[in-house]
């Protein structure tokens, strides 16, 4: 993507991110396996930066972790809240923001996921 506004427009208007993990189940399972290696006993404070619609956030929250989701696309935050309502799980925070300018204090989290934004940076 040439710039962040173009990226946001793509995810806001052209791409179905909400169902991506359903289309890529092996990737989802493998990522969960790798993330699981670093999980300690719940509750950990976890930031899911660029977490889109919350696939990993809700998996982690379902294990008792306190999860804050940040994504650049307003639609993803809206869909994440809807996904949480359908699952009966509420995340600690839903923030719309830029992964380059995090709204969190240093040392605030025990674990940080930065899965999606890496290929945009």
N, CA, C and O atoms as CSV, one atom per row, in Angstrom:
chain,resi,resn,atom,element,x,y,z
A,1,UNK,N,N,0.848,-1.178,0.000
A,1,UNK,CA,C,0.000,0.000,0.000
A,1,UNK,C,C,0.893,1.240,0.000
A,1,UNK,O,O,1.911,1.290,0.690
A,2,UNK,N,N,0.496,2.225,-0.778
A,2,UNK,CA,C,1.319,3.433,-0.888
A,2,UNK,C,C,1.294,4.264,0.377
A,2,UNK,O,O,2.328,4.791,0.786
A,3,UNK,N,N,0.153,4.391,0.998
A,3,UNK,CA,C,0.093,5.154,2.236
A,3,UNK,C,C,-1.017,4.608,3.125
A,3,UNK,O,O,-1.808,3.759,2.714
A,4,UNK,N,N,-1.053,5.108,4.333
A,4,UNK,CA,C,-2.008,4.577,5.306
A,4,UNK,C,C,-3.453,4.913,4.964
A,4,UNK,O,O,-4.357,4.141,5.283
A,5,UNK,N,N,-3.681,6.054,4.320
A,5,UNK,CA,C,-5.064,6.394,3.940
A,5,UNK,C,C,-5.571,5.436,2.859
A,5,UNK,O,O,-6.735,5.034,2.875
A,6,UNK,N,N,-4.706,5.081,1.938
A,6,UNK,CA,C,-5.075,4.114,0.905
A,6,UNK,C,C,-5.347,2.747,1.531
A,6,UNK,O,O,-6.298,2.063,1.155
A,7,UNK,N,N,-4.503,2.356,2.490
A,7,UNK,CA,C,-4.694,1.084,3.172
A,7,UNK,C,C,-6.023,1.081,3.925
A,7,UNK,O,O,-6.775,0.109,3.860
A,8,UNK,N,N,-6.307,2.159,4.633
A,8,UNK,CA,C,-7.550,2.241,5.393
A,8,UNK,C,C,-8.756,2.162,4.451
A,8,UNK,O,O,-9.728,1.468,4.749
A,9,UNK,N,N,-8.698,2.852,3.342
A,9,UNK,CA,C,-9.793,2.822,2.375
A,9,UNK,C,C,-9.997,1.403,1.834
A,9,UNK,O,O,-11.131,0.951,1.677
A,10,UNK,N,N,-8.899,0.708,1.553
A,10,UNK,CA,C,-8.990,-0.661,1.049
A,10,UNK,C,C,-9.738,-1.549,2.040
A,10,UNK,O,O,-10.679,-2.248,1.665
A,11,UNK,N,N,-9.317,-1.519,3.311
A,11,UNK,CA,C,-9.954,-2.375,4.311
A,11,UNK,C,C,-11.347,-1.895,4.685
A,11,UNK,O,O,-12.201,-2.700,5.056
A,12,UNK,N,N,-11.580,-0.612,4.594
A,12,UNK,CA,C,-12.884,-0.057,4.937
A,12,UNK,C,C,-13.920,-0.352,3.848
A,12,UNK,O,O,-15.095,-0.559,4.149
A,13,UNK,N,N,-13.484,-0.373,2.584
A,13,UNK,CA,C,-14.440,-0.405,1.476
A,13,UNK,C,C,-14.332,-1.586,0.524
A,13,UNK,O,O,-15.285,-1.858,-0.206
A,14,UNK,N,N,-13.203,-2.303,0.503
A,14,UNK,CA,C,-12.993,-3.268,-0.579
A,14,UNK,C,C,-12.712,-4.704,-0.144
A,14,UNK,O,O,-12.819,-5.613,-0.967
A,15,UNK,N,N,-12.361,-4.935,1.102
A,15,UNK,CA,C,-11.884,-6.255,1.510
A,15,UNK,C,C,-12.659,-6.760,2.717
A,15,UNK,O,O,-12.924,-6.008,3.655
A,16,UNK,N,N,-13.020,-8.035,2.690
A,16,UNK,CA,C,-13.753,-8.649,3.798
A,16,UNK,C,C,-12.769,-9.244,4.804
A,16,UNK,O,O,-12.508,-10.447,4.792
A,17,UNK,N,N,-12.232,-8.403,5.663
A,17,UNK,CA,C,-11.288,-8.845,6.690
A,17,UNK,C,C,-11.974,-9.700,7.753
A,17,UNK,O,O,-11.352,-10.580,8.346
A,18,UNK,N,N,-13.241,-9.440,7.987
A,18,UNK,CA,C,-13.954,-10.114,9.066
A,18,UNK,C,C,-13.999,-11.632,8.886
A,18,UNK,O,O,-14.121,-12.360,9.870
A,19,UNK,N,N,-13.904,-12.115,7.664
A,19,UNK,CA,C,-13.970,-13.555,7.410
A,19,UNK,C,C,-12.650,-14.155,6.939
A,19,UNK,O,O,-12.612,-15.300,6.488
A,20,UNK,N,N,-11.558,-13.379,7.044
A,20,UNK,CA,C,-10.266,-13.850,6.531
A,20,UNK,C,C,-9.799,-15.126,7.224
A,20,UNK,O,O,-9.314,-16.038,6.555
A,21,UNK,N,N,-9.930,-15.214,8.526
A,21,UNK,CA,C,-9.442,-16.412,9.213
A,21,UNK,C,C,-10.277,-17.641,8.873
A,21,UNK,O,O,-9.773,-18.763,8.922
A,22,UNK,N,N,-11.543,-17.444,8.529
A,22,UNK,CA,C,-12.364,-18.570,8.058
A,22,UNK,C,C,-11.865,-19.063,6.706
A,22,UNK,O,O,-11.956,-20.251,6.397
A,23,UNK,N,N,-11.337,-18.142,5.904
A,23,UNK,CA,C,-10.802,-18.516,4.591
A,23,UNK,C,C,-9.398,-19.089,4.690
A,23,UNK,O,O,-8.931,-19.752,3.765
A,24,UNK,N,N,-8.720,-18.837,5.809
A,24,UNK,CA,C,-7.344,-19.296,5.989
A,24,UNK,C,C,-7.209,-20.052,7.328
A,24,UNK,O,O,-6.443,-19.640,8.199
A,25,UNK,N,N,-7.944,-21.142,7.483
A,25,UNK,CA,C,-7.952,-21.814,8.795
A,25,UNK,C,C,-6.592,-22.362,9.215
A,25,UNK,O,O,-6.283,-22.359,10.407
A,26,UNK,N,N,-5.777,-22.827,8.286
A,26,UNK,CA,C,-4.470,-23.357,8.660
A,26,UNK,C,C,-3.581,-22.243,9.211
A,26,UNK,O,O,-2.874,-22.443,10.199
A,27,UNK,N,N,-3.615,-21.083,8.582
A,27,UNK,CA,C,-2.844,-19.935,9.064
A,27,UNK,C,C,-3.298,-19.556,10.473
A,27,UNK,O,O,-2.471,-19.294,11.347
A,28,UNK,N,N,-4.595,-19.530,10.689
A,28,UNK,CA,C,-5.141,-19.170,11.997
A,28,UNK,C,C,-4.688,-20.164,13.070
A,28,UNK,O,O,-4.240,-19.758,14.142
A,29,UNK,N,N,-4.805,-21.455,12.784
A,29,UNK,CA,C,-4.400,-22.482,13.738
A,29,UNK,C,C,-2.902,-22.421,14.029
A,29,UNK,O,O,-2.484,-22.557,15.179
A,30,UNK,N,N,-2.106,-22.219,12.999
A,30,UNK,CA,C,-0.648,-22.158,13.178
A,30,UNK,C,C,-0.257,-20.939,14.006
A,30,UNK,O,O,0.595,-21.037,14.888
A,31,UNK,N,N,-0.869,-19.800,13.730
A,31,UNK,CA,C,-0.575,-18.594,14.510
A,31,UNK,C,C,-0.954,-18.797,15.976
A,31,UNK,O,O,-0.205,-18.402,16.869
A,32,UNK,N,N,-2.096,-19.403,16.224
A,32,UNK,CA,C,-2.501,-19.661,17.611
A,32,UNK,C,C,-1.501,-20.588,18.305
A,32,UNK,O,O,-1.189,-20.398,19.481
A,33,UNK,N,N,-1.008,-21.576,17.590
A,33,UNK,CA,C,-0.017,-22.486,18.164
A,33,UNK,C,C,1.253,-21.723,18.552
A,33,UNK,O,O,1.800,-21.930,19.636
A,34,UNK,N,N,1.708,-20.857,17.680
A,34,UNK,CA,C,2.931,-20.100,17.954
A,34,UNK,C,C,2.704,-19.102,19.093
A,34,UNK,O,O,3.534,-19.001,19.996
A,35,UNK,N,N,1.605,-18.375,19.062
A,35,UNK,CA,C,1.294,-17.421,20.138
A,35,UNK,C,C,1.192,-18.157,21.473
A,35,UNK,O,O,1.660,-17.664,22.499
A,36,UNK,N,N,0.586,-19.325,21.452
A,36,UNK,CA,C,0.393,-20.107,22.667
A,36,UNK,C,C,1.689,-20.447,23.382
A,36,UNK,O,O,1.689,-20.659,24.594
A,37,UNK,N,N,2.789,-20.500,22.653
A,37,UNK,CA,C,4.087,-20.784,23.262
A,37,UNK,C,C,4.508,-19.699,24.255
A,37,UNK,O,O,5.305,-19.949,25.160
A,38,UNK,N,N,3.967,-18.500,24.076
A,38,UNK,CA,C,4.390,-17.350,24.872
A,38,UNK,C,C,3.364,-16.930,25.915
A,38,UNK,O,O,3.565,-15.951,26.634
A,39,UNK,N,N,2.283,-17.661,25.996
A,39,UNK,CA,C,1.252,-17.318,26.969
A,39,UNK,C,C,1.594,-17.893,28.329
A,39,UNK,O,O,1.959,-19.060,28.464
A,40,UNK,N,N,1.465,-17.050,29.317
A,40,UNK,CA,C,1.587,-17.526,30.691
A,40,UNK,C,C,0.192,-17.760,31.232
A,40,UNK,O,O,-0.793,-17.747,30.494
A,41,UNK,N,N,0.129,-17.968,32.508
A,41,UNK,CA,C,-1.169,-18.170,33.150
A,41,UNK,C,C,-2.008,-16.903,33.047
A,41,UNK,O,O,-1.498,-15.792,33.190
A,42,UNK,N,N,-3.274,-17.080,32.803
A,42,UNK,CA,C,-4.196,-15.943,32.717
A,42,UNK,C,C,-4.388,-15.358,34.109
A,42,UNK,O,O,-4.319,-16.113,35.078
A,43,UNK,N,N,-4.613,-14.117,34.260
A,43,UNK,CA,C,-4.811,-13.172,33.167
A,43,UNK,C,C,-3.544,-12.372,32.849
A,43,UNK,O,O,-2.956,-11.743,33.729
A,44,UNK,N,N,-3.146,-12.406,31.604
A,44,UNK,CA,C,-2.114,-11.512,31.088
A,44,UNK,C,C,-2.801,-10.299,30.487
A,44,UNK,O,O,-3.931,-10.394,30.008
A,45,UNK,N,N,-2.127,-9.168,30.512
A,45,UNK,CA,C,-2.603,-7.984,29.788
A,45,UNK,C,C,-1.978,-8.038,28.405
A,45,UNK,O,O,-0.755,-8.018,28.267
A,46,UNK,N,N,-2.824,-8.105,27.376
A,46,UNK,CA,C,-2.356,-8.303,26.005
A,46,UNK,C,C,-2.880,-7.185,25.113
A,46,UNK,O,O,-4.052,-6.818,25.188
A,47,UNK,N,N,-2.002,-6.647,24.266
A,47,UNK,CA,C,-2.394,-5.692,23.233
A,47,UNK,C,C,-2.354,-6.409,21.894
A,47,UNK,O,O,-1.347,-7.024,21.543
A,48,UNK,N,N,-3.436,-6.331,21.156
A,48,UNK,CA,C,-3.503,-6.889,19.803
A,48,UNK,C,C,-3.491,-5.706,18.847
A,48,UNK,O,O,-4.534,-5.141,18.517
A,49,UNK,N,N,-2.290,-5.343,18.409
A,49,UNK,CA,C,-2.085,-4.166,17.566
A,49,UNK,C,C,-2.339,-4.547,16.111
A,49,UNK,O,O,-1.725,-5.476,15.586
A,50,UNK,N,N,-3.245,-3.824,15.470
A,50,UNK,CA,C,-3.625,-4.167,14.103
A,50,UNK,C,C,-4.426,-5.454,14.087
A,50,UNK,O,O,-4.363,-6.225,13.129
A,51,UNK,N,N,-5.177,-5.680,15.149
A,51,UNK,CA,C,-5.905,-6.937,15.330
A,51,UNK,C,C,-7.171,-7.069,14.517
A,51,UNK,O,O,-7.914,-8.036,14.683
A,52,UNK,N,N,-7.434,-6.111,13.637
A,52,UNK,CA,C,-8.578,-6.161,12.724
A,52,UNK,C,C,-9.885,-6.367,13.479
A,52,UNK,O,O,-10.240,-5.560,14.338
A,53,UNK,N,N,-10.592,-7.426,13.168
A,53,UNK,CA,C,-11.922,-7.632,13.748
A,53,UNK,C,C,-11.903,-8.539,14.984
A,53,UNK,O,O,-12.951,-8.943,15.487
A,54,UNK,N,N,-10.695,-8.850,15.462
A,54,UNK,CA,C,-10.572,-9.497,16.758
A,54,UNK,C,C,-10.407,-11.008,16.801
A,54,UNK,O,O,-10.619,-11.607,17.856
A,55,UNK,N,N,-10.042,-11.640,15.708
A,55,UNK,CA,C,-9.932,-13.105,15.718
A,55,UNK,C,C,-9.024,-13.601,16.843
A,55,UNK,O,O,-9.412,-14.490,17.602
A,56,UNK,N,N,-7.832,-13.043,16.957
A,56,UNK,CA,C,-6.917,-13.465,18.016
A,56,UNK,C,C,-7.315,-12.856,19.350
A,56,UNK,O,O,-7.135,-13.486,20.392
A,57,UNK,N,N,-7.849,-11.654,19.337
A,57,UNK,CA,C,-8.270,-10.996,20.576
A,57,UNK,C,C,-9.300,-11.823,21.317
A,57,UNK,O,O,-9.188,-12.022,22.527
A,58,UNK,N,N,-10.302,-12.307,20.602
A,58,UNK,CA,C,-11.367,-13.076,21.261
A,58,UNK,C,C,-10.901,-14.460,21.670
A,58,UNK,O,O,-11.359,-14.990,22.682
A,59,UNK,N,N,-10.010,-15.047,20.914
A,59,UNK,CA,C,-9.425,-16.327,21.311
A,59,UNK,C,C,-8.694,-16.161,22.640
A,59,UNK,O,O,-8.836,-16.989,23.539
A,60,UNK,N,N,-7.910,-15.088,22.762
A,60,UNK,CA,C,-7.147,-14.837,23.990
A,60,UNK,C,C,-8.054,-14.440,25.153
A,60,UNK,O,O,-7.879,-14.918,26.273
A,61,UNK,N,N,-9.017,-13.572,24.886
A,61,UNK,CA,C,-9.950,-13.158,25.949
A,61,UNK,C,C,-10.749,-14.356,26.451
A,61,UNK,O,O,-11.064,-14.439,27.638
A,62,UNK,N,N,-11.078,-15.279,25.557
A,62,UNK,CA,C,-11.801,-16.479,25.941
A,62,UNK,C,C,-11.015,-17.377,26.880
A,62,UNK,O,O,-11.590,-18.232,27.553
A,63,UNK,N,N,-9.699,-17.184,26.928
A,63,UNK,CA,C,-8.840,-17.940,27.842
A,63,UNK,C,C,-8.623,-17.197,29.161
A,63,UNK,O,O,-7.877,-17.656,30.026
A,64,UNK,N,N,-9.284,-16.044,29.306
A,64,UNK,CA,C,-9.192,-15.304,30.554
A,64,UNK,C,C,-8.213,-14.151,30.557
A,64,UNK,O,O,-8.012,-13.521,31.596
A,65,UNK,N,N,-7.594,-13.855,29.419
A,65,UNK,CA,C,-6.653,-12.742,29.336
A,65,UNK,C,C,-7.403,-11.423,29.141
A,65,UNK,O,O,-8.521,-11.406,28.625
A,66,UNK,N,N,-6.790,-10.339,29.551
A,66,UNK,CA,C,-7.342,-9.002,29.381
A,66,UNK,C,C,-6.752,-8.433,28.099
A,66,UNK,O,O,-5.549,-8.183,28.024
A,67,UNK,N,N,-7.596,-8.225,27.089
A,67,UNK,CA,C,-7.104,-7.875,25.757
A,67,UNK,C,C,-7.604,-6.505,25.331
A,67,UNK,O,O,-8.787,-6.184,25.449
A,68,UNK,N,N,-6.660,-5.701,24.830
A,68,UNK,CA,C,-6.975,-4.414,24.211
A,68,UNK,C,C,-6.685,-4.531,22.724
A,68,UNK,O,O,-5.585,-4.918,22.329
A,69,UNK,N,N,-7.658,-4.202,21.910
A,69,UNK,CA,C,-7.554,-4.297,20.453
A,69,UNK,C,C,-7.369,-2.908,19.877
A,69,UNK,O,O,-8.108,-1.986,20.222
A,70,UNK,N,N,-6.394,-2.753,19.007
A,70,UNK,CA,C,-6.189,-1.505,18.280
A,70,UNK,C,C,-6.140,-1.817,16.798
A,70,UNK,O,O,-5.427,-2.727,16.374
A,71,UNK,N,N,-6.893,-1.070,16.007
A,71,UNK,CA,C,-6.835,-1.201,14.556
A,71,UNK,C,C,-7.030,0.166,13.928
A,71,UNK,O,O,-7.654,1.050,14.516
A,72,UNK,N,N,-6.495,0.330,12.736
A,72,UNK,CA,C,-6.520,1.608,12.026
A,72,UNK,C,C,-7.848,1.857,11.308
A,72,UNK,O,O,-8.155,2.994,10.949
A,73,UNK,N,N,-8.624,0.814,11.102
A,73,UNK,CA,C,-9.836,0.915,10.295
A,73,UNK,C,C,-11.078,0.950,11.176
A,73,UNK,O,O,-11.341,-0.007,11.904
A,74,UNK,N,N,-11.848,2.036,11.121
A,74,UNK,CA,C,-13.062,2.127,11.937
A,74,UNK,C,C,-14.020,0.954,11.733
A,74,UNK,O,O,-14.636,0.489,12.693
A,75,UNK,N,N,-14.152,0.474,10.505
A,75,UNK,CA,C,-15.035,-0.664,10.243
A,75,UNK,C,C,-14.597,-1.890,11.036
A,75,UNK,O,O,-15.439,-2.628,11.547
A,76,UNK,N,N,-13.296,-2.116,11.143
A,76,UNK,CA,C,-12.811,-3.280,11.888
A,76,UNK,C,C,-13.172,-3.180,13.364
A,76,UNK,O,O,-13.536,-4.180,13.984
A,77,UNK,N,N,-13.075,-1.990,13.924
A,77,UNK,CA,C,-13.438,-1.812,15.326
A,77,UNK,C,C,-14.934,-2.070,15.512
A,77,UNK,O,O,-15.344,-2.722,16.472
A,78,UNK,N,N,-15.733,-1.560,14.598
A,78,UNK,CA,C,-17.188,-1.797,14.656
A,78,UNK,C,C,-17.485,-3.295,14.567
A,78,UNK,O,O,-18.267,-3.824,15.357
A,79,UNK,N,N,-16.866,-3.966,13.614
A,79,UNK,CA,C,-17.090,-5.402,13.446
A,79,UNK,C,C,-16.562,-6.189,14.642
A,79,UNK,O,O,-17.165,-7.189,15.034
A,80,UNK,N,N,-15.451,-5.755,15.224
A,80,UNK,CA,C,-14.917,-6.432,16.410
A,80,UNK,C,C,-15.918,-6.363,17.556
A,80,UNK,O,O,-16.137,-7.355,18.251
A,81,UNK,N,N,-16.520,-5.209,17.755
A,81,UNK,CA,C,-17.521,-5.075,18.815
A,81,UNK,C,C,-18.722,-5.982,18.546
A,81,UNK,O,O,-19.249,-6.611,19.463
A,82,UNK,N,N,-19.148,-6.044,17.293
A,82,UNK,CA,C,-20.265,-6.921,16.922
A,82,UNK,C,C,-19.888,-8.390,17.143
A,82,UNK,O,O,-20.698,-9.178,17.629
A,83,UNK,N,N,-18.647,-8.752,16.780
A,83,UNK,CA,C,-18.192,-10.129,16.985
A,83,UNK,C,C,-18.190,-10.481,18.463
A,83,UNK,O,O,-18.599,-11.575,18.851
A,84,UNK,N,N,-17.726,-9.545,19.286
A,84,UNK,CA,C,-17.717,-9.774,20.725
A,84,UNK,C,C,-19.111,-9.973,21.277
A,84,UNK,O,O,-19.338,-10.842,22.118
A,85,UNK,N,N,-20.052,-9.159,20.796
A,85,UNK,CA,C,-21.442,-9.295,21.259
A,85,UNK,C,C,-21.990,-10.668,20.890
A,85,UNK,O,O,-22.694,-11.287,21.687
A,86,UNK,N,N,-21.674,-11.149,19.692
A,86,UNK,CA,C,-22.191,-12.457,19.279
A,86,UNK,C,C,-21.527,-13.594,20.055
A,86,UNK,O,O,-22.120,-14.659,20.225
A,87,UNK,N,N,-20.301,-13.371,20.523
A,87,UNK,CA,C,-19.590,-14.393,21.299
A,87,UNK,C,C,-19.852,-14.281,22.801
A,87,UNK,O,O,-19.542,-15.195,23.565
A,88,UNK,N,N,-20.421,-13.159,23.207
A,88,UNK,CA,C,-20.629,-12.927,24.634
A,88,UNK,C,C,-19.329,-12.596,25.358
A,88,UNK,O,O,-19.184,-12.869,26.549
A,89,UNK,N,N,-18.382,-12.003,24.626
A,89,UNK,CA,C,-17.078,-11.635,25.194
A,89,UNK,C,C,-16.840,-10.152,24.929
A,89,UNK,O,O,-17.022,-9.676,23.808
A,90,UNK,N,N,-16.434,-9.434,25.960
A,90,UNK,CA,C,-16.089,-8.024,25.776
A,90,UNK,C,C,-14.598,-7.850,26.043
A,90,UNK,O,O,-14.075,-8.324,27.051
A,91,UNK,N,N,-13.933,-7.171,25.134
A,91,UNK,CA,C,-12.519,-6.886,25.318
A,91,UNK,C,C,-12.353,-5.725,26.288
A,91,UNK,O,O,-13.299,-4.978,26.541
A,92,UNK,N,N,-11.164,-5.577,26.824
A,92,UNK,CA,C,-10.870,-4.480,27.738
A,92,UNK,C,C,-11.008,-3.129,27.031
A,92,UNK,O,O,-11.558,-2.183,27.594
A,93,UNK,N,N,-10.504,-3.045,25.788
A,93,UNK,CA,C,-10.560,-1.786,25.036
A,93,UNK,C,C,-10.612,-2.067,23.547
A,93,UNK,O,O,-10.071,-3.057,23.055
A,94,UNK,N,N,-11.276,-1.167,22.848
A,94,UNK,CA,C,-11.356,-1.179,21.385
A,94,UNK,C,C,-10.884,0.203,20.948
A,94,UNK,O,O,-11.604,1.187,21.120
A,95,UNK,N,N,-9.697,0.283,20.393
A,95,UNK,CA,C,-9.140,1.577,20.010
A,95,UNK,C,C,-8.909,1.635,18.510
A,95,UNK,O,O,-8.360,0.708,17.915
A,96,UNK,N,N,-9.333,2.734,17.911
A,96,UNK,CA,C,-9.041,2.988,16.513
A,96,UNK,C,C,-7.807,3.883,16.504
A,96,UNK,O,O,-7.856,5.019,16.978
A,97,UNK,N,N,-6.708,3.375,15.970
A,97,UNK,CA,C,-5.484,4.151,16.004
A,97,UNK,C,C,-4.405,3.570,15.113
A,97,UNK,O,O,-4.586,2.540,14.464
A,98,UNK,N,N,-3.294,4.255,15.102
A,98,UNK,CA,C,-2.161,3.981,14.224
A,98,UNK,C,C,-1.099,3.180,14.983
A,98,UNK,O,O,-0.672,3.584,16.064
A,99,UNK,N,N,-0.680,2.068,14.429
A,99,UNK,CA,C,0.330,1.223,15.068
A,99,UNK,C,C,1.671,1.931,15.201
A,99,UNK,O,O,2.524,1.499,15.977
A,100,UNK,N,N,1.864,3.007,14.459
A,100,UNK,CA,C,3.111,3.772,14.559
A,100,UNK,C,C,3.088,4.763,15.716
A,100,UNK,O,O,4.129,5.301,16.090
A,101,UNK,N,N,1.910,5.008,16.286
A,101,UNK,CA,C,1.747,5.976,17.373
A,101,UNK,C,C,0.808,5.369,18.415
A,101,UNK,O,O,-0.354,5.762,18.514
A,102,UNK,N,N,1.304,4.434,19.171
A,102,UNK,CA,C,0.459,3.688,20.104
A,102,UNK,C,C,-0.029,4.569,21.256
A,102,UNK,O,O,0.730,5.380,21.787
A,103,UNK,N,N,-1.291,4.409,21.637
A,103,UNK,CA,C,-1.849,5.206,22.733
A,103,UNK,C,C,-1.638,4.569,24.111
A,103,UNK,O,O,-2.377,4.862,25.051
A,104,UNK,N,N,-0.642,3.709,24.227
A,104,UNK,CA,C,-0.422,2.966,25.450
A,104,UNK,C,C,0.908,3.376,26.093
A,104,UNK,O,O,1.828,3.833,25.416
A,105,UNK,N,N,0.982,3.204,27.390
A,105,UNK,CA,C,2.215,3.493,28.122
A,105,UNK,C,C,3.215,2.349,27.953
A,105,UNK,O,O,2.827,1.193,27.784
A,106,UNK,N,N,4.492,2.683,28.000
A,106,UNK,CA,C,5.536,1.659,27.965
A,106,UNK,C,C,5.335,0.700,29.133
A,106,UNK,O,O,5.053,1.121,30.255
A,107,UNK,N,N,5.481,-0.576,28.859
A,107,UNK,CA,C,5.380,-1.572,29.903
A,107,UNK,C,C,3.969,-1.876,30.367
A,107,UNK,O,O,3.784,-2.582,31.358
A,108,UNK,N,N,2.965,-1.354,29.665
A,108,UNK,CA,C,1.576,-1.544,30.079
A,108,UNK,C,C,1.095,-2.986,29.890
A,108,UNK,O,O,0.193,-3.444,30.591
A,109,UNK,N,N,1.707,-3.696,28.935
A,109,UNK,CA,C,1.218,-5.029,28.578
A,109,UNK,C,C,2.257,-6.102,28.860
A,109,UNK,O,O,3.462,-5.852,28.831
A,110,UNK,N,N,1.762,-7.298,29.133
A,110,UNK,CA,C,2.623,-8.453,29.312
A,110,UNK,C,C,3.016,-9.072,27.978
A,110,UNK,O,O,4.086,-9.666,27.847
A,111,UNK,N,N,2.136,-8.927,26.987
A,111,UNK,CA,C,2.352,-9.512,25.666
A,111,UNK,C,C,1.728,-8.593,24.630
A,111,UNK,O,O,0.634,-8.064,24.832
A,112,UNK,N,N,2.430,-8.406,23.520
A,112,UNK,CA,C,1.917,-7.571,22.435
A,112,UNK,C,C,1.948,-8.374,21.149
A,112,UNK,O,O,2.982,-8.928,20.774
A,113,UNK,N,N,0.801,-8.434,20.473
A,113,UNK,CA,C,0.737,-9.034,19.137
A,113,UNK,C,C,0.820,-7.907,18.116
A,113,UNK,O,O,0.148,-6.884,18.248
A,114,UNK,N,N,1.642,-8.103,17.107
A,114,UNK,CA,C,1.758,-7.145,16.012
A,114,UNK,C,C,1.804,-7.969,14.729
A,114,UNK,O,O,2.819,-8.016,14.033
A,115,UNK,N,N,0.693,-8.607,14.442
A,115,UNK,CA,C,0.651,-9.557,13.342
A,115,UNK,C,C,0.334,-8.861,12.012
A,115,UNK,O,O,1.102,-8.970,11.057
A,116,UNK,N,N,-0.786,-8.155,11.951
A,116,UNK,CA,C,-1.216,-7.557,10.697
A,116,UNK,C,C,-0.375,-6.401,10.195
A,116,UNK,O,O,-0.023,-6.381,9.016
A,117,UNK,N,N,-0.037,-5.431,11.045
A,117,UNK,CA,C,0.640,-4.234,10.545
A,117,UNK,C,C,2.023,-4.466,9.954
A,117,UNK,O,O,2.496,-3.638,9.177
A,118,UNK,N,N,2.675,-5.549,10.292
A,118,UNK,CA,C,4.053,-5.727,9.840
A,118,UNK,C,C,4.192,-5.710,8.314
A,118,UNK,O,O,5.189,-5.203,7.799
A,119,UNK,N,N,3.230,-6.246,7.594
A,119,UNK,CA,C,3.376,-6.239,6.144
A,119,UNK,C,C,2.925,-4.940,5.518
A,119,UNK,O,O,3.033,-4.779,4.302
A,120,UNK,N,N,2.419,-4.002,6.311
A,120,UNK,CA,C,2.075,-2.681,5.802
A,120,UNK,C,C,3.170,-1.661,6.101
A,120,UNK,O,O,3.210,-0.592,5.490
A,121,UNK,N,N,4.049,-1.986,7.031
A,121,UNK,CA,C,5.075,-1.010,7.455
A,121,UNK,C,C,6.316,-1.115,6.603
A,121,UNK,O,O,7.276,-0.375,6.817
